Amino acid sequence: MNKDWINYPPKNKTTDIILTEKIAETFSSSLEIKSHLDFLESINLINVKIIGNSETFEVNGYRVSPVQLGEDYLYAYDISGFVKRALAVVDELKDWIPSKEITDAT
């Protein structure tokens, strides 16, 4: 939890939130999630960074690449580093056919 409710003055933490352009667009156009993220960012609990839809980024030494699923607003994440690799799919798989890059990975 980022909000420090115990200490005075509070010792809040800030967490980086990374969104693809399409996810940020979806949050802005049809969901109240963007308003909530804006509020949390305004009180310095999160820092929102918007990246390209296929842009790779690094977190704690791991390389994270968004993978477009069957619908244009759904993504999985190819996570690799330290000689390990995982595919994190946190959304539905409707109409998704894995690319050769995913199926041929070793």
PyMOL commands that set and color helices and strands:
alter all, ss='L'
color gray80, all
select helices_A, chain A and resi 21-30+33-42+100-103
alter helices_A, ss='H'
color red, helices_A
select strands_A, chain A and resi 15-20+46-51+57-59+62-68+75-81+84-89
alter strands_A, ss='S'
color yellow, strands_A
deselect
rebuild
show_as cartoon
